[in-house]
């Protein structure tokens, strides 16, 4: 016996009211709504497929670290909520000898859209925070002991794809949109467009993604797309610039390789890295490019990350002569640590092999044994995409340490504690109140950051913390109520209406049906009022042709004709005789058909040969009868004049000697005379047009 353990759809059983609504609105919903839903579904599927290939919305990361009132205390800035539309500020204390401590409840700022990127920078002792949404950008001024003060909000109609803070001038930002425009934005001076090009730099690519960042010069920006990176002088003429990086043979790019991130590390230490370096990430490699030597990568390294590398953070060196740690993170949660070294006069290089830090899914084996459903829920929670990366390295007298924070799409923040010689990984959750967030630190796993690591082992205290975290995470939510059809109450509206005395039972039945909330039926509405016929058009002047056409259209032509004959026969009324050319034309055609013969040889003349008179249709007979009622002398005179012009033979008697009976016997007698005699050529009649 097979038992179906899958949860059933709560919308499987429909109510009677919804079924009736579907039956009544079926013809309308099947035509308009289906086409609209089809277009929306096709657009949504195309968008989801593009997001599965590469979700570029969270380029740069949505997690940032702000310095606090002391070197050991700072703030984590991250989005929260199901729609990621709440910006939170969590104060955290970092000490080298213990785990991070969460201080108080996080502050919250409600936004009008999902947070896509969070950028912080400190220039001349002033810390600024910039946030990018889909169609809005905002900037805050962060004070050490007060709540962040908002400075200005900007709306981007075409959609923003990147935002960056200037490391030279406080309060200056670079914003780029999907239309290819790059603007400088300051809360004091407003928006200034410095570059716009809807096409890509090197070759055509359908991606509208654009990215902008600053360089070592305050008035020079880098503009990047999927095909390359270009340096633009904001004070020069429009359109000028120098290509810094190109996806092609110069950089030994693979087939289909595209730019995913371009970042300026800022003013680094002169003893470690020169300040003119730029970090460029693709889906296969990592490049370090010097703006003094464009199109020539100073360093190339294949990172081999299974997911796109859209997150990068560079920490200052731990001491004089020490390399700078660079954290490179992918959307799948994989993080690699690189140590970069190089002086002003030498090219940058990697100091030692790269290290792969423990990912979130590596800690799954250290959790206690769970039932399959809970294990799957925990695995899905740990496999959520990483959308934020932040680093903190407070000054310490002992061994230099660093904290790495990762934000997942589920709203959880995990951290790892790294030392200079030995690497120890930690992870805890400090998400929003709706997510599990225990008061004490989360479990700790100790393992070397290598690809081949033994399974992590936890102490009893860490196991207790893990149990509390799992209890809050795997808490079964209350069962959702069964979906029912929406109901609409009219009692509030009916209570405010003052009843008016109306005669009849129909208003009372209608009011009772609305008060009970049931469907109106025919008996509630009573007899429908009869629709009054439209007013007849006023009779205009008599038009015989219009009346005849109207009667013929209705199939009453014979009745109209009889009625007209009856009007004509009434005494005292004289009808106007219409001009009738049809009988005369038919007579001419009959005479011509009798006179015209073929050019071929004909049999000898015989008195027995008599042509048959043409068969006259019934319509022509009735017309001839009407024509015969008039004056025949005028008609026959016109016929005689016409026949006199015809080229008849000599033996044909003139038309003037033809008697005048209406039987037209003269035309029958005159026809044999037109037959050609034997031995003579037939006479050709010149074609003429009739009336």
Beta strands, then each sheet from edge to edge (+ up, - down):
strand 1: 64-67
strand 2: 73-80
strand 3: 86-93
strand 4: 101-110
strand 5: 117-123
strand 6: 126-132
strand 7: 136-142
strand 8: 149-155
strand 9: 160-165
strand 10: 172-177
strand 11: 181-186
strand 12: 190-196
strand 13: 211-214
strand 14: 220-224
strand 15: 228-233
strand 16: 242-246
strand 17: 259-263
strand 18: 277-282
strand 19: 285-290
strand 20: 297-302
strand 21: 309-314
strand 22: 324-330
strand 23: 335-341
strand 24: 349-350
strand 25: 355-356
strand 26: 386-392
strand 27: 401-408
strand 28: 413-419
strand 29: 425-426
strand 30: 444-445
sheet 1: 1+ 2- 3+ 4-
sheet 2: 5+ 6- 7+ 8-
sheet 3: 9+ 10- 11+ 12-
sheet 4: 13+ 14- 15+ 16-
sheet 5: 17+ 18- 19+ 20-
sheet 6: 21+ 22- 23+ 24-
sheet 7: 21+ 22- 23+ 25-
sheet 8: 26+ 27- 28+
sheet 9: 29+ 30-
end
